[in-house]
Amino acid sequence: MTDNLITAEQARKLAGPTVEEHVQSACEMIKLAAEQKKRKTILREDLWVRGAYNNTPDYQHAKQMLEDLGFVVKFHYEERQFVDMYTVIEW
């Protein structure tokens, strides 16, 4: 019977990161890129690729959060021999 029990921490890990956690991670990448004197960074995590391609509500929310902070958020899609998809954040 106790085999079916799960802790809240285990459930959070199974559920994956929240939109806010994705944005926080993106902000960390932005900071690293800015420290290297760059003006953009590329995000390739699932939310920023599949979420962007499918224009999911989570992607829309994350995109809006970054835009509200003043960033330009663009989805890149290029189809050649393989498809190349990612989200570009510019400042």
Secondary structure, DSSP 8 states (H G I E B T S, - for coil): -GGG---HHHHHHHH---HHHHHHHHHHHHHHHHHTT-SEEEE-SHIIIIIHHTT-HHHHHHHHHHHHTT-EEEEEEEESSSEEEEEEEE-
